[in-house]
């Protein structure tokens, strides 16, 4: 794919219309010659996936013979199969590797530490190792794999002993290592790059990060999807900046055309206005994707340079008594109260207790010594920001929040996909 010309949006539209029943029907009113993308209808996700489940040939340009089938949780909240050929899987992996190679600028002989859960070290590492070693890690670089179940002192000793230049790991694991190093005045001068998983780094941790890693630049994850490949690559952020690390992304224009759309269907090109991410894929030919709403929220920083900020999924709603809370808002106040990003470690549980309803904050974290203070901070934020919360608390319709501190195995997951359930509603039993 490196030396091949990437198709234009018009090429993709014409190819899909000529080779699939779905796009023939959807685009029947779209002009034949040089169609404008903004004149093309967006995909209605629920209808699209219903057709795909009935008969994949509706959305495939030819029969599927070999490649990969991904089972994904799509924007219509359904479980669906996505089909990619072997060439598409290879080309998207290569594109991802090339993007990281340019962004990280790894040097010959770099020493890379990977801090991962044991299941990833044993099962999921090899595909990643392919990208690190076989595609973009420079010659003679070395890698060290460390289980995140090891203690902070053990991990710290291994990082220092390895003379590490690059660290890759989940933000929660990196944060506990930073806290340990800060407590014992340990500095890691050799670390130049930290590639983390998790969306933001709270401002409160910046001075601590700078003390522990004085020469490091932080890199957020790619904005990517397992079945779509890389859609946005982040710019590096130095630890000396005095604000939350909320990365700016640049669209991967070889992979996809990204649009940001308002709820009424109009296209947003002005900076600073949030909207829904809509993708037209330029590399997928077997199962084309044209103007598909991903269910993500973003805003342009600069439309001309194709830079944007990503704000995660469209917010889930928590309905309790007679009020509605954004799940994302609740997560933000929990982040602030706990003092770290609780992504993948946080779940809201709704229960009835007598005549009242209760919000339980369930965290896959060790219970801290100040657990009572954490609960008080969350409750205080809700009283401060929502007059209806205060009103219904005083009436007794909503009871005081409860904290549950548990291990990861106690967070409830979707039985079909294994994905973490953000909201668990226990109020109505099996109804």
C-alpha positions in Angstrom: 0.0 0.0 0.0 3.0 2.3 0.5 3.5 2.8 -3.2 -0.1 2.5 -4.2 -2.3 5.6 -4.7 -4.9 5.9 -2.0 -8.4 6.0 -3.5 -10.3 9.3 -3.5 -13.7 9.6 -1.7 -15.3 9.6 -5.1 -13.6 6.4 -6.1 -14.8 4.8 -2.8 -18.4 5.9 -3.4 -18.5 4.7 -7.0 -16.9 1.3 -6.1 -19.3 0.7 -3.3 -22.3 1.7 -5.4 -21.3 -0.6 -8.3 -20.6 -3.6 -6.1 -23.1 -3.7 -3.2 -26.8 -3.8 -3.0 -26.8 -1.7 0.1 -25.1 1.3 -1.4 -26.9 1.0 -4.7 -30.1 1.5 -2.8 -28.8 4.2 -0.4 -27.1 6.2 -3.1 -29.7 5.9 -5.8 -30.4 9.7 -5.8 -26.6 10.6 -5.6 -25.2 12.0 -8.9 -23.1 9.5 -10.8 -20.1 11.7 -11.8 -17.8 13.1 -9.1 -20.4 12.9 -6.3 -19.9 15.4 -3.4 -19.5 13.6 -0.1 -21.8 16.0 1.7 -24.6 15.0 -0.8 -24.3 11.4 0.2 -26.7 10.1 2.9 -25.2 8.9 6.2 -25.5 5.3 7.1 -28.4 4.5 9.5 -26.4 2.2 11.8 -29.3 0.0 13.1 -30.6 -0.6 9.6 -27.1 -1.3 8.1 -26.2 -3.9 10.8 -29.6 -5.5 10.6 -29.1 -6.1 6.9 -25.6 -7.3 7.4 -26.8 -9.9 10.0 -29.5 -11.2 7.7 -27.1 -11.6 4.8 -23.5 -10.2 4.7 -23.6 -10.1 0.9 -25.8 -7.0 1.2 -22.8 -5.0 2.4 -19.9 -6.9 0.9 -18.4 -6.2 -2.5 -17.5 -9.8 -3.0 -17.7 -13.1 -1.1 -15.5 -13.3 2.0 -13.0 -16.1 1.5 -10.0 -15.4 3.8 -9.0 -12.7 6.2 -10.3 -11.7 9.7 -13.8 -11.3 11.1 -14.1 -8.9 14.0 -17.0 -9.1 16.4 -17.6 -5.4 17.4 -20.0 -3.4 19.5 -21.2 -0.9 16.9 -22.7 2.6 17.3 -26.2 1.1 17.3 -25.3 -0.8 20.5 -25.5 -4.1 18.6 -23.0 -6.9 18.2 -21.9 -7.3 14.6 -19.4 -9.0 12.4 -17.0 -6.9 10.3 -15.1 -8.5 7.5 -11.5 -7.6 6.4 -9.3 -9.3 3.8 -5.8 -10.4 4.7 -4.4 -7.5 2.6 -6.6 -5.0 4.5 -5.5 -6.3 7.9 -1.9 -6.1 6.8 -2.2 -2.6 5.2 -4.0 -1.1 8.2 -1.4 -2.6 10.6 1.4 -1.2 8.4 -0.2 2.2 8.3 -0.5 2.2 12.1 3.2 1.3 12.4 4.3 4.0 10.0 2.3 6.6 11.9 3.9 5.7 15.2 7.4 5.5 13.6 7.1 9.1 12.4 5.5 10.3 15.7 7.9 8.7 18.1 11.1 8.9 16.1 12.6 5.9 17.8 16.4 5.7 17.6 18.7 2.8 17.0 19.3 0.9 20.2 16.3 2.3 22.1 15.3 0.2 25.1 11.5 -0.2 25.4 9.6 -1.3 28.5 6.1 -2.7 28.1 4.0 -2.8 31.3 1.0 -5.0 30.7 -1.6 -7.2 32.3 -0.5 -10.9 32.3 -3.2 -11.8 29.9 -1.8 -9.4 27.3 1.8 -10.6 27.9 0.6 -14.2 27.2 -2.1 -13.7 24.6 -2.3 -10.3 23.0 1.3 -9.3 22.9 2.5 -10.9 19.7 0.5 -8.8 17.4 1.8 -5.7 19.1 5.3 -7.1 19.1 5.0 -7.5 15.4 4.4 -3.8 15.1 7.1 -2.8 17.6 9.8 -5.2 16.4 9.0 -6.2 12.8 7.7 -2.9 11.4 8.8 0.2 13.2 11.1 -0.5 16.1 14.6 0.3 14.9 17.3 -2.3 14.6 19.1 -3.4 17.7 16.4 -2.0 20.0 15.5 -4.2 23.0 12.2 -4.8 24.8 11.4 -5.7 28.3 7.9 -7.1 29.3 6.8 -6.4 32.9 3.6 -7.7 34.4 1.5 -4.9 36.0 0.8 -7.3 38.9 4.3 -6.8 40.2 4.8 -4.3 43.0 5.8 -0.6 42.3 9.3 -1.1 43.8 9.9 -4.2 41.6 8.7 -2.4 38.4 10.7 0.7 39.2 13.9 -1.4 39.8 13.5 -3.1 36.4 12.8 0.1 34.5 16.0 1.7 36.0 18.1 -1.4 35.6 17.1 -1.7 31.9 18.2 1.9 31.3 14.9 2.4 29.7 14.3 5.0 26.9 10.6 4.3 26.1 7.8 3.2 28.4 4.5 1.8 27.1 1.6 1.1 29.6 -1.8 1.9 31.0 -2.2 5.3 32.6 -3.3 3.8 35.9 -0.2 1.6 36.1 2.1 4.5 35.2 0.5 6.8 37.8 1.1 4.4 40.6 4.7 4.0 39.6 5.1 7.8 39.4 3.5 8.2 42.9 6.0 5.6 44.2 9.0 7.3 42.7 7.9 10.7 43.9 7.4 9.4 47.4 11.0 8.0 47.5 12.6 10.9 45.4 13.4 8.6 42.4 14.2 10.2 39.1 14.4 8.4 35.7 16.6 10.6 33.5 16.9 8.1 30.7 13.2 7.9 29.8 12.5 10.1 26.7 9.1 8.8 25.6 6.0 7.6 27.5 3.3 6.1 25.4 0.2 5.7 27.6 -3.2 4.2 27.3 -6.0 6.5 28.7 -7.4 9.7 27.4 -6.1 12.5 29.7 -3.5 13.1 32.4 -4.9 15.3 35.2 -3.2 18.7 35.7 -2.5 17.9 39.4 0.0 15.2 38.4 2.0 17.3 36.0 4.6 18.6 38.5 5.0 15.0 39.8 5.5 13.6 36.3 8.0 16.3 35.5 10.0 15.4 38.7 10.1 11.7 38.0 10.5 11.9 34.1 12.3 15.3 33.5 13.3 14.5 29.9 10.2 12.6 28.8 7.4 13.5 26.3 4.0 12.0 26.7 2.1 10.4 23.8 -1.6 9.6 24.0 -2.9 6.5 22.2 -3.8 6.7 18.6 -7.4 7.4 17.9 -8.2 4.1 16.2 -10.7 1.2 16.0 -9.8 -2.4 15.7 -11.8 -2.8 12.5 -11.0 0.6 11.0 -7.3 1.1 11.9 -5.8 4.4 12.8 -8.0 7.5 12.3 -6.0 10.1 14.2 -2.4 10.4 15.5 -1.6 12.5 18.5 1.0 15.3 18.8 3.6 14.9 21.6 3.0 16.7 24.9 5.7 17.7 27.2 5.2 17.1 30.9 6.0 20.7 31.7 2.7 22.0 30.4 0.4 23.5 33.1 -2.9 22.1 32.0 -4.7 18.8 31.7 -3.1 16.7 28.9 -6.0 16.5 26.5 -4.3 15.6 23.2 -4.8 17.2 19.8 -5.0 14.7 16.9 -4.3 14.9 13.2 -6.6 13.0 10.9 -4.9 10.0 9.2 -5.9 11.1 5.7 -4.5 8.0 4.0 -6.9 5.9 6.0 -10.2 7.8 6.2 -12.0 11.0 5.6 -13.3 12.3 8.9 -16.3 14.6 9.3 -17.8 16.2 12.4 -21.6 16.5 12.1 -24.1 18.3 14.3 -27.2 16.5 15.5 -29.3 18.1 12.8 -27.0 16.6 10.1 -25.1 19.8 9.2 -21.4 19.6 8.7 -19.2 21.4 11.3 -16.0 23.0 10.0 -15.6 25.8 12.6 -13.2 25.2 15.5 -14.5 24.6 19.1 -17.9 23.2 18.2 -18.5 19.6 19.3 -20.3 17.1 17.1 -20.5 13.5 16.0 -17.6 11.8 14.2 -18.6 10.4 10.8 -16.1 8.3 8.9 -15.6 7.4 5.2 -12.9 4.7 4.9 -10.5 4.9 2.1 -8.7 1.5 2.5 -11.5 -1.0 3.2 -12.8 -2.5 -0.1 -14.5 -5.7 1.0 -16.9 -4.0 3.3 -16.9 -0.3 2.5 -17.8 2.3 5.0 -19.2 5.6 3.7 -20.4 8.3 6.0 -20.7 6.1 9.0 -21.4 7.7 12.4 -19.0 6.2 14.9 -20.9 7.3 18.1 -17.8 9.4 19.1 -17.7 13.1 19.9 -15.0 15.5 18.6 -14.3 19.1 17.7 -12.1 20.7 15.1 -9.0 22.6 16.3 -8.2 23.6 12.7 -10.2 22.2 9.9 -7.7 23.2 7.2 -4.9 21.3 8.9 -7.3 18.5 9.9 -6.5 18.7 13.6 -9.1 17.8 16.2 -9.8 17.0 19.8 -11.5 13.7 20.7 -14.0 13.7 23.6 -14.9 10.0 23.7 -18.2 8.3 23.2 -21.5 10.1 23.0 -22.3 10.3 26.7 -24.4 7.6 28.3 -27.2 8.8 30.6 -27.8 7.9 34.2 -31.5 8.2 35.1 -32.1 8.3 38.8 -35.4 9.3 40.4 -36.5 12.3 38.3 -33.0 13.5 37.1 -30.6 12.6 34.3 -26.8 12.7 34.7 -24.2 12.4 32.0 -22.1 9.3 32.6 -19.1 11.3 31.4 -19.7 14.0 34.0 -19.9 11.5 36.8 -16.7 9.9 35.6 -14.9 13.3 35.6 -15.9 14.0 39.2 -14.8 10.5 40.2 -11.4 11.1 38.4 -11.0 14.4 40.3 -12.1 12.9 43.7 -9.8 9.8 43.4 -6.9 11.8 41.9 -6.4 9.6 38.8 -8.0 8.6 35.5 -10.3 5.7 36.4 -10.9 4.6 32.8 -11.6 0.8 32.6 -11.8 0.7 36.4 -15.1 2.5 37.0 -18.8 1.5 36.9 -22.0 3.1 38.0 -24.6 0.8 39.7 -28.2 1.8 40.3 -30.2 0.2 43.1 -33.4 0.7 45.0 -33.3 0.8 48.8 -36.7 1.1 50.4 -38.5 4.0 48.7 -35.3 5.7 47.5 -32.8 5.1 44.7 -29.1 4.9 45.2 -26.1 5.5 43.0 -23.2 3.2 43.7 -19.7 4.1 42.4 -17.8 0.8 41.9 -14.1 1.1 41.4 -11.6 -1.7 40.7 -9.0 0.0 43.0 -7.6 -0.8 46.4 -9.6 1.1 49.0 -7.6 4.1 50.1 -7.2 5.4 53.6 -9.3 8.5 52.6 -12.2 6.6 51.1 -14.7 8.5 53.2 -13.3 11.8 51.9 -13.4 10.6 48.3 -17.1 9.8 48.7 -17.7 13.2 50.3 -16.0 15.0 47.4 -18.3 13.2 44.8 -21.4 13.9 46.8 -20.4 17.5 47.3 -19.9 18.0 43.5 -23.3 16.6 42.8 -25.0 18.9 45.3 -23.0 21.8 43.9 -23.7 21.2 40.2 -27.3 19.9 40.2 -30.1 21.7 42.1 -32.3 18.7 41.3 -29.9 16.3 43.0 -30.1 18.5 46.1 -33.9 18.7 45.9 -34.4 14.9 45.5 -31.8 14.1 48.2 -33.7 16.3 50.6 -37.0 14.6 49.7 -35.4 11.1 50.1 -36.1 10.0 46.5 -32.3 9.7 46.1 -30.1 8.3 48.9 -26.5 9.2 49.6 -24.0 7.7 47.2 -22.1 4.5 48.1 -18.6 3.5 47.2 -17.6 0.0 46.4 -13.9 -0.8 46.1 -13.2 -4.1 44.5 -10.8 -6.0 42.2 -11.1 -6.0 38.4 -13.0 -9.4 38.4 -15.9 -7.8 40.3 -16.7 -5.3 37.6 -19.6 -6.5 35.6 -19.1 -7.2 31.9 -21.2 -7.9 28.9 -21.8 -11.6 28.6 -21.5 -11.6 24.8 -18.5 -9.4 24.3 -16.7 -9.2 27.6 -16.8 -5.4 27.4 -17.0 -3.5 30.7 -20.6 -2.3 31.4 -20.5 1.4 32.2 -23.9 1.4 33.9 -25.4 -1.6 35.8 -29.1 -1.1 36.6 -30.2 -3.4 39.4 -33.5 -1.6 40.2 -35.9 -3.8 38.2 -34.5 -7.3 38.6 -34.9 -9.4 35.4 -37.7 -7.3 34.0 
